[in-house]
Structures are given as C-alpha cells and as structure tokens.
Amino acid sequence: MDASVVVALLVQDSPMAIPNAVLDAIDDGAIVTLPPHFQLEVANFLVQAQRRGTLSASGAQQALRYLQHLPITVDTSMHTQIFTDVIAIAQRNGITSYDAAYIHCARTRGARLASLDKQLLAAAEAEGVEVLLG
C-alpha cells in the first residue's frame, strides 16, 4: 500500500476509489508495512488539502486519529538499502525514489503492493512484485 491508498482511506470524500481487494485484505487482518517516508507524504497531503480549503483542521485531526487505528507498521530497517536497492529500482523504472521505496518494502517482505498510481503499479510488476487491484 502506498500513500495514495492511505489518503483515500483517511479522507471519506476522496475522489480516489479504493480497490475492493485492498479493503478486503484490511478486513481480513492484513498487516501493512510501509517505508518511513509514507508519514511525510500523508502529512503533506493533509497540509495541502487544508491550504486548498478541501479539508478542515478538524477533518485533518480526525484523519490522523483514524490513521492510528489502521494496521500499519513502519519498516525502519530499510534506511541501509536506500542508496543501493531503492535508487536502482527508481533508475530502472523511471520512478521517484519515494515510489521505489514502496516497491522495495513490498519485495523484501514478500507482500503485495496496493496503489492508485498506475505508473507505480507497472514498475512494481516489472520488479516482480505482485500488485493488489480491485
């Protein structure tokens, strides 16, 4: 799962549709492991939404409270691989290092990757990572 899916889960009137397979996996008790920077991506989305006037301060606080109840763990072990594996994935696939970190995290855990970003999903498949689609 990447930040696009987390944001769609947090913001009830998000224009992004969450694939049913993602919701089913969460309901079935899947543990979601994400790279550390996902927190900054979600925080940035909340700040930007407040600046645009599409999310109130109380709505952002409610989203953060909901985030605390999602089955998410942060992979803090990947810091040592950022300059090798993550950069290589990004270069091979023409994606950001942020997106490459999600692929790296899923691959090292043997997990599927859920995203609403088609380019990220294509890169994940090219790297041999199973993607979770609705």
C-alpha positions as CSV (number, residue, x, y, z in Angstrom):
1,M,0.0,0.0,0.0
2,D,1.3,3.5,-0.8
3,A,0.3,6.9,0.4
4,S,-2.4,7.3,-2.2
5,V,-4.3,4.4,-0.7
6,V,-3.7,5.6,2.9
7,V,-5.0,9.1,1.9
8,A,-8.1,7.6,0.2
9,L,-8.8,5.6,3.4
10,L,-8.4,8.7,5.6
11,V,-10.5,11.2,3.6
12,Q,-14.0,9.9,3.3
13,D,-14.9,12.1,0.3
14,S,-11.7,11.4,-1.5
15,P,-12.1,11.3,-5.3
16,M,-9.8,8.2,-5.4
17,A,-11.6,4.9,-5.3
18,I,-10.1,2.3,-3.1
19,P,-9.9,-1.1,-4.8
20,N,-12.2,-3.7,-3.1
21,A,-9.3,-6.1,-2.8
22,V,-7.5,-3.6,-0.6
23,L,-10.5,-3.2,1.7
24,D,-10.9,-7.0,1.8
25,A,-7.3,-7.5,2.8
26,I,-7.5,-5.0,5.6
27,D,-10.8,-6.6,6.8
28,D,-9.1,-10.0,6.7
29,G,-6.4,-8.7,9.1
30,A,-3.5,-7.9,6.7
31,I,-0.6,-6.1,8.3
32,V,0.5,-3.3,6.1
33,T,4.2,-2.4,6.2
34,L,5.3,0.9,4.7
35,P,8.5,2.8,4.3
36,P,9.1,5.6,6.8
37,H,8.5,8.5,4.3
38,F,4.8,7.5,3.9
39,Q,4.1,9.5,7.1
40,L,5.5,12.7,5.4
41,E,3.5,12.0,2.2
42,V,0.3,11.7,4.2
43,A,1.1,14.8,6.3
44,N,1.9,16.8,3.1
45,F,-1.5,15.7,1.6
46,L,-3.3,16.9,4.8
47,V,-1.5,20.2,4.8
48,Q,-2.1,20.8,1.1
49,A,-5.8,19.9,1.4
50,Q,-6.2,22.4,4.3
51,R,-4.5,25.1,2.2
52,R,-6.8,24.4,-0.7
53,G,-9.8,24.6,1.6
54,T,-10.9,21.0,0.8
55,L,-10.2,19.7,4.3
56,S,-10.7,21.5,7.6
57,A,-8.3,21.4,10.5
58,S,-10.8,19.2,12.5
59,G,-11.1,16.9,9.4
60,A,-7.3,16.5,9.3
61,Q,-7.2,15.7,13.0
62,Q,-10.0,13.1,12.5
63,A,-8.0,11.6,9.7
64,L,-4.9,11.3,11.9
65,R,-6.9,9.6,14.6
66,Y,-8.2,7.1,12.1
67,L,-4.7,6.5,10.8
68,Q,-3.6,5.4,14.3
69,H,-6.1,2.6,14.0
70,L,-5.1,1.2,10.7
71,P,-3.0,-2.0,10.7
72,I,0.2,-0.2,9.6
73,T,3.8,-0.9,10.6
74,V,6.7,1.2,9.5
75,D,9.8,-0.5,8.1
76,T,12.6,1.3,9.8
77,S,15.2,-1.3,8.7
78,M,15.3,0.0,5.1
79,H,17.5,3.0,5.7
80,T,20.6,1.0,4.9
81,Q,19.3,0.0,1.5
82,I,18.2,3.4,0.3
83,F,21.4,4.2,-1.5
84,T,21.6,0.9,-3.2
85,D,18.3,-1.0,-3.8
86,V,15.9,1.9,-3.8
87,I,17.9,4.0,-6.2
88,A,18.4,1.1,-8.5
89,I,14.7,0.4,-8.6
90,A,13.9,4.1,-9.3
91,Q,16.5,4.2,-12.1
92,R,15.4,1.0,-13.8
93,N,11.7,2.1,-13.8
94,G,11.9,5.9,-14.2
95,I,10.0,6.5,-11.0
96,T,10.7,8.6,-7.9
97,S,12.8,7.1,-5.1
98,Y,9.7,7.5,-2.9
99,D,7.8,5.2,-5.1
100,A,10.8,2.8,-5.4
101,A,10.8,2.6,-1.6
102,Y,7.3,1.2,-1.6
103,I,8.4,-1.5,-4.2
104,H,11.4,-2.3,-2.1
105,C,9.4,-2.6,1.0
106,A,6.8,-4.9,-0.6
107,R,9.5,-7.1,-2.3
108,T,11.6,-7.6,0.8
109,R,8.5,-8.6,2.8
110,G,7.1,-10.8,0.1
111,A,4.0,-8.7,0.2
112,R,1.6,-7.4,-2.5
113,L,1.6,-3.6,-3.3
114,A,-1.6,-1.6,-3.4
115,S,-1.6,1.8,-5.1
116,L,-3.8,4.1,-7.0
117,D,-0.8,5.1,-9.1
118,K,-0.7,3.2,-12.3
119,Q,3.0,4.0,-13.0
120,L,4.0,2.7,-9.6
121,L,1.9,-0.5,-10.1
122,A,3.5,-1.0,-13.6
123,A,7.0,-0.6,-12.0
124,A,6.1,-3.0,-9.2
125,E,5.1,-5.6,-11.7
126,A,8.3,-5.1,-13.7
127,E,10.2,-5.7,-10.5
128,G,8.4,-8.9,-9.8
129,V,6.1,-7.6,-7.0
130,E,2.6,-8.7,-7.0
131,V,0.1,-5.9,-7.1
132,L,-3.3,-5.8,-5.3
133,L,-6.0,-4.5,-7.6
134,G,-9.8,-4.1,-7.1
